[in-house]
Amino acid sequence: MSLCVPPPPHVSKPTGVPVSPPHACPVVTPPPVCPQRPRSGQDGEVGKAQRAAAGAGTEPTIFSRIIARTVPATILYEDEECLAFRDVAPQAPVHFLVIPKRPIPRLSCVEPQDAQLLGHLMVVAARTAKAEGLEDGYRLVINDGKHGAQSVYHLHLHVLGGRQMGWPPG
């Protein structure tokens, strides 16, 4: 049984291009986040993720607005299914995101019919990493949910490189 329920049929964009319906995923309301000032880097991201989980699905995400071109981004790659662009708060010398144009809130919300799209996102990540000069390797990260520190509820792959990564990551 899937945790994600498809929403009602979606209307096509004004361009006439049919748009696949966005995935709907149940939102579990987390406990209230204390309005404390974050101590440092990761605490700030964790706090942001907890706040995002509380409001997931209530308004268009920053990524939806980037796709719609109402928010600027440095776009590295685009096709009918996805978009790759530089992260505005890079955590490595090279840090970009690959997102599907069809909104999927979380990796845990994917369905079997999403397999081809997920593979395409990874191929685009690999090709864009090569174009960005990451021949020595890179890290691919997908955060899922508040415990995974997901701060934007639109599936996205982080590609980080240009330096030696540490282990373990988290």
DODOKE-650025 format. One record per residue (C-alpha): residue number from 1; x, y, z; residue in one letter. Coordinates in nm, 3 decimals, padded with zeros to 5 digits. Layout:
<sites>
<site nr="NUM" X="X" Y="Y" Z="Z" rest="A"/>
...
</sites>
This chain:
<sites>
<site nr="1" X="00.000" Y="00.000" Z="00.000" rest="M"/>
<site nr="2" X="00.136" Y="00.338" Z="-00.099" rest="S"/>
<site nr="3" X="00.162" Y="00.627" Z="00.145" rest="L"/>
<site nr="4" X="00.114" Y="00.870" Z="-00.140" rest="C"/>
<site nr="5" X="-00.223" Y="00.918" Z="-00.303" rest="V"/>
<site nr="6" X="-00.243" Y="01.072" Z="-00.649" rest="P"/>
<site nr="7" X="-00.436" Y="01.399" Z="-00.649" rest="P"/>
<site nr="8" X="-00.723" Y="01.471" Z="-00.887" rest="P"/>
<site nr="9" X="-00.638" Y="01.514" Z="-01.258" rest="P"/>
<site nr="10" X="-00.410" Y="01.810" Z="-01.323" rest="H"/>
<site nr="11" X="-00.482" Y="02.083" Z="-01.576" rest="V"/>
<site nr="12" X="-00.232" Y="02.133" Z="-01.855" rest="S"/>
<site nr="13" X="-00.015" Y="02.444" Z="-01.864" rest="K"/>
<site nr="14" X="-00.121" Y="02.739" Z="-02.079" rest="P"/>
<site nr="15" X="00.133" Y="02.619" Z="-02.338" rest="T"/>
<site nr="16" X="-00.094" Y="02.322" Z="-02.412" rest="G"/>
<site nr="17" X="00.170" Y="02.075" Z="-02.298" rest="V"/>
<site nr="18" X="00.004" Y="01.814" Z="-02.076" rest="P"/>
<site nr="19" X="00.138" Y="01.813" Z="-01.723" rest="V"/>
<site nr="20" X="00.152" Y="01.499" Z="-01.513" rest="S"/>
<site nr="21" X="-00.036" Y="01.530" Z="-01.186" rest="P"/>
<site nr="22" X="00.178" Y="01.615" Z="-00.887" rest="P"/>
<site nr="23" X="00.218" Y="01.352" Z="-00.619" rest="H"/>
<site nr="24" X="00.028" Y="01.405" Z="-00.298" rest="A"/>
<site nr="25" X="00.189" Y="01.273" Z="00.017" rest="C"/>
<site nr="26" X="00.040" Y="01.282" Z="00.364" rest="P"/>
<site nr="27" X="00.190" Y="01.549" Z="00.581" rest="V"/>
<site nr="28" X="00.251" Y="01.456" Z="00.942" rest="V"/>
<site nr="29" X="00.251" Y="01.759" Z="01.166" rest="T"/>
<site nr="30" X="00.575" Y="01.761" Z="01.364" rest="P"/>
<site nr="31" X="00.596" Y="01.886" Z="01.719" rest="P"/>
<site nr="32" X="00.629" Y="02.264" Z="01.740" rest="P"/>
<site nr="33" X="00.972" Y="02.404" Z="01.669" rest="V"/>
<site nr="34" X="01.098" Y="02.630" Z="01.944" rest="C"/>
<site nr="35" X="01.176" Y="02.975" Z="01.806" rest="P"/>
<site nr="36" X="01.540" Y="02.962" Z="01.916" rest="Q"/>
<site nr="37" X="01.821" Y="03.105" Z="01.717" rest="R"/>
<site nr="38" X="02.017" Y="02.822" Z="01.549" rest="P"/>
<site nr="39" X="02.361" Y="02.769" Z="01.702" rest="R"/>
<site nr="40" X="02.544" Y="02.701" Z="01.375" rest="S"/>
<site nr="41" X="02.540" Y="02.555" Z="01.022" rest="G"/>
<site nr="42" X="02.379" Y="02.214" Z="01.056" rest="Q"/>
<site nr="43" X="02.148" Y="02.321" Z="01.339" rest="D"/>
<site nr="44" X="02.018" Y="02.593" Z="01.107" rest="G"/>
<site nr="45" X="01.948" Y="02.341" Z="00.830" rest="E"/>
<site nr="46" X="01.783" Y="02.098" Z="01.071" rest="V"/>
<site nr="47" X="01.561" Y="02.375" Z="01.206" rest="G"/>
<site nr="48" X="01.475" Y="02.482" Z="00.851" rest="K"/>
<site nr="49" X="01.386" Y="02.119" Z="00.767" rest="A"/>
<site nr="50" X="01.160" Y="02.089" Z="01.071" rest="Q"/>
<site nr="51" X="00.979" Y="02.411" Z="00.983" rest="R"/>
<site nr="52" X="00.945" Y="02.299" Z="00.620" rest="A"/>
<site nr="53" X="00.792" Y="01.967" Z="00.729" rest="A"/>
<site nr="54" X="00.525" Y="02.157" Z="00.921" rest="A"/>
<site nr="55" X="00.421" Y="02.351" Z="00.610" rest="G"/>
<site nr="56" X="00.487" Y="02.089" Z="00.340" rest="A"/>
<site nr="57" X="00.234" Y="02.107" Z="00.060" rest="G"/>
<site nr="58" X="00.071" Y="02.431" Z="00.173" rest="T"/>
<site nr="59" X="00.221" Y="02.660" Z="-00.092" rest="E"/>
<site nr="60" X="00.438" Y="02.643" Z="-00.405" rest="P"/>
<site nr="61" X="00.799" Y="02.557" Z="-00.328" rest="T"/>
<site nr="62" X="01.098" Y="02.767" Z="-00.428" rest="I"/>
<site nr="63" X="01.174" Y="02.494" Z="-00.686" rest="F"/>
<site nr="64" X="00.826" Y="02.527" Z="-00.842" rest="S"/>
<site nr="65" X="00.893" Y="02.899" Z="-00.873" rest="R"/>
<site nr="66" X="01.235" Y="02.835" Z="-01.032" rest="I"/>
<site nr="67" X="01.071" Y="02.601" Z="-01.286" rest="I"/>
<site nr="68" X="00.811" Y="02.872" Z="-01.356" rest="A"/>
<site nr="69" X="01.094" Y="03.130" Z="-01.390" rest="R"/>
<site nr="70" X="00.945" Y="03.357" Z="-01.125" rest="T"/>
<site nr="71" X="01.259" Y="03.308" Z="-00.914" rest="V"/>
<site nr="72" X="01.600" Y="03.339" Z="-01.082" rest="P"/>
<site nr="73" X="01.852" Y="03.054" Z="-01.083" rest="A"/>
<site nr="74" X="02.175" Y="02.970" Z="-01.260" rest="T"/>
<site nr="75" X="02.049" Y="02.689" Z="-01.479" rest="I"/>
<site nr="76" X="02.306" Y="02.432" Z="-01.590" rest="L"/>
<site nr="77" X="02.076" Y="02.190" Z="-01.775" rest="Y"/>
<site nr="78" X="01.710" Y="02.162" Z="-01.870" rest="E"/>
<site nr="79" X="01.492" Y="01.922" Z="-02.063" rest="D"/>
<site nr="80" X="01.122" Y="01.829" Z="-02.063" rest="E"/>
<site nr="81" X="01.152" Y="01.626" Z="-01.741" rest="E"/>
<site nr="82" X="01.404" Y="01.804" Z="-01.520" rest="C"/>
<site nr="83" X="01.615" Y="02.105" Z="-01.437" rest="L"/>
<site nr="84" X="01.969" Y="02.133" Z="-01.294" rest="A"/>
<site nr="85" X="02.084" Y="02.457" Z="-01.132" rest="F"/>
<site nr="86" X="02.344" Y="02.587" Z="-00.888" rest="R"/>
<site nr="87" X="02.261" Y="02.577" Z="-00.517" rest="D"/>
<site nr="88" X="02.229" Y="02.929" Z="-00.372" rest="V"/>
<site nr="89" X="02.403" Y="02.817" Z="-00.050" rest="A"/>
<site nr="90" X="02.680" Y="02.587" Z="-00.178" rest="P"/>
<site nr="91" X="02.833" Y="02.338" Z="00.063" rest="Q"/>
<site nr="92" X="03.121" Y="02.250" Z="-00.171" rest="A"/>
<site nr="93" X="03.314" Y="02.428" Z="-00.449" rest="P"/>
<site nr="94" X="03.065" Y="02.272" Z="-00.693" rest="V"/>
<site nr="95" X="02.711" Y="02.226" Z="-00.562" rest="H"/>
<site nr="96" X="02.411" Y="02.197" Z="-00.789" rest="F"/>
<site nr="97" X="02.064" Y="02.048" Z="-00.767" rest="L"/>
<site nr="98" X="01.873" Y="01.828" Z="-01.010" rest="V"/>
<site nr="99" X="01.495" Y="01.840" Z="-00.975" rest="I"/>
<site nr="100" X="01.205" Y="01.684" Z="-01.163" rest="P"/>
<site nr="101" X="00.968" Y="01.934" Z="-01.321" rest="K"/>
<site nr="102" X="00.677" Y="01.722" Z="-01.199" rest="R"/>
<site nr="103" X="00.649" Y="01.790" Z="-00.826" rest="P"/>
<site nr="104" X="00.718" Y="01.487" Z="-00.609" rest="I"/>
<site nr="105" X="00.739" Y="01.600" Z="-00.245" rest="P"/>
<site nr="106" X="00.976" Y="01.331" Z="-00.112" rest="R"/>
<site nr="107" X="01.175" Y="01.031" Z="-00.225" rest="L"/>
<site nr="108" X="00.955" Y="00.822" Z="00.006" rest="S"/>
<site nr="109" X="00.656" Y="00.927" Z="-00.208" rest="C"/>
<site nr="110" X="00.779" Y="00.779" Z="-00.535" rest="V"/>
<site nr="111" X="00.582" Y="00.507" Z="-00.710" rest="E"/>
<site nr="112" X="00.697" Y="00.228" Z="-00.944" rest="P"/>
<site nr="113" X="00.594" Y="00.439" Z="-01.244" rest="Q"/>
<site nr="114" X="00.853" Y="00.700" Z="-01.134" rest="D"/>
<site nr="115" X="01.146" Y="00.463" Z="-01.195" rest="A"/>
<site nr="116" X="01.230" Y="00.602" Z="-01.539" rest="Q"/>
<site nr="117" X="01.221" Y="00.963" Z="-01.413" rest="L"/>
<site nr="118" X="01.442" Y="00.878" Z="-01.115" rest="L"/>
<site nr="119" X="01.695" Y="00.712" Z="-01.345" rest="G"/>
<site nr="120" X="01.685" Y="01.014" Z="-01.574" rest="H"/>
<site nr="121" X="01.759" Y="01.246" Z="-01.280" rest="L"/>
<site nr="122" X="02.067" Y="01.040" Z="-01.196" rest="M"/>
<site nr="123" X="02.189" Y="01.037" Z="-01.557" rest="V"/>
<site nr="124" X="02.145" Y="01.416" Z="-01.573" rest="V"/>
<site nr="125" X="02.335" Y="01.449" Z="-01.242" rest="A"/>
<site nr="126" X="02.624" Y="01.240" Z="-01.379" rest="A"/>
<site nr="127" X="02.642" Y="01.425" Z="-01.712" rest="R"/>
<site nr="128" X="02.620" Y="01.766" Z="-01.546" rest="T"/>
<site nr="129" X="02.888" Y="01.666" Z="-01.293" rest="A"/>
<site nr="130" X="03.115" Y="01.574" Z="-01.584" rest="K"/>
<site nr="131" X="03.040" Y="01.907" Z="-01.756" rest="A"/>
<site nr="132" X="03.124" Y="02.083" Z="-01.427" rest="E"/>
<site nr="133" X="03.468" Y="01.916" Z="-01.422" rest="G"/>
<site nr="134" X="03.406" Y="01.666" Z="-01.141" rest="L"/>
<site nr="135" X="03.617" Y="01.388" Z="-01.297" rest="E"/>
<site nr="136" X="03.769" Y="01.295" Z="-00.957" rest="D"/>
<site nr="137" X="03.427" Y="01.219" Z="-00.812" rest="G"/>
<site nr="138" X="03.139" Y="01.382" Z="-00.631" rest="Y"/>
<site nr="139" X="02.871" Y="01.308" Z="-00.375" rest="R"/>
<site nr="140" X="02.505" Y="01.262" Z="-00.463" rest="L"/>
<site nr="141" X="02.263" Y="01.332" Z="-00.174" rest="V"/>
<site nr="142" X="01.885" Y="01.305" Z="-00.143" rest="I"/>
<site nr="143" X="01.737" Y="01.425" Z="00.186" rest="N"/>
<site nr="144" X="01.399" Y="01.277" Z="00.279" rest="D"/>
<site nr="145" X="01.169" Y="01.419" Z="00.544" rest="G"/>
<site nr="146" X="01.244" Y="01.616" Z="00.857" rest="K"/>
<site nr="147" X="01.486" Y="01.357" Z="01.001" rest="H"/>
<site nr="148" X="01.670" Y="01.357" Z="00.669" rest="G"/>
<site nr="149" X="01.691" Y="01.739" Z="00.690" rest="A"/>
<site nr="150" X="01.478" Y="01.795" Z="00.380" rest="Q"/>
<site nr="151" X="01.408" Y="02.168" Z="00.375" rest="S"/>
<site nr="152" X="01.222" Y="02.191" Z="00.041" rest="V"/>
<site nr="153" X="00.940" Y="01.944" Z="-00.020" rest="Y"/>
<site nr="154" X="01.008" Y="01.894" Z="-00.389" rest="H"/>
<site nr="155" X="01.234" Y="01.597" Z="-00.460" rest="L"/>
<site nr="156" X="01.587" Y="01.713" Z="-00.539" rest="H"/>
<site nr="157" X="01.931" Y="01.560" Z="-00.582" rest="L"/>
<site nr="158" X="02.227" Y="01.751" Z="-00.443" rest="H"/>
<site nr="159" X="02.550" Y="01.702" Z="-00.638" rest="V"/>
<site nr="160" X="02.854" Y="01.817" Z="-00.438" rest="L"/>
<site nr="161" X="03.215" Y="01.806" Z="-00.554" rest="G"/>
<site nr="162" X="03.538" Y="01.988" Z="-00.612" rest="G"/>
<site nr="163" X="03.691" Y="01.876" Z="-00.280" rest="R"/>
<site nr="164" X="03.753" Y="01.561" Z="-00.079" rest="Q"/>
<site nr="165" X="03.438" Y="01.456" Z="00.101" rest="M"/>
<site nr="166" X="03.452" Y="01.321" Z="00.456" rest="G"/>
<site nr="167" X="03.300" Y="00.998" Z="00.586" rest="W"/>
<site nr="168" X="03.067" Y="00.928" Z="00.748" rest="P"/>
<site nr="169" X="02.847" Y="01.202" Z="00.602" rest="P"/>
<site nr="170" X="02.611" Y="01.311" Z="00.877" rest="G"/>
</sites>
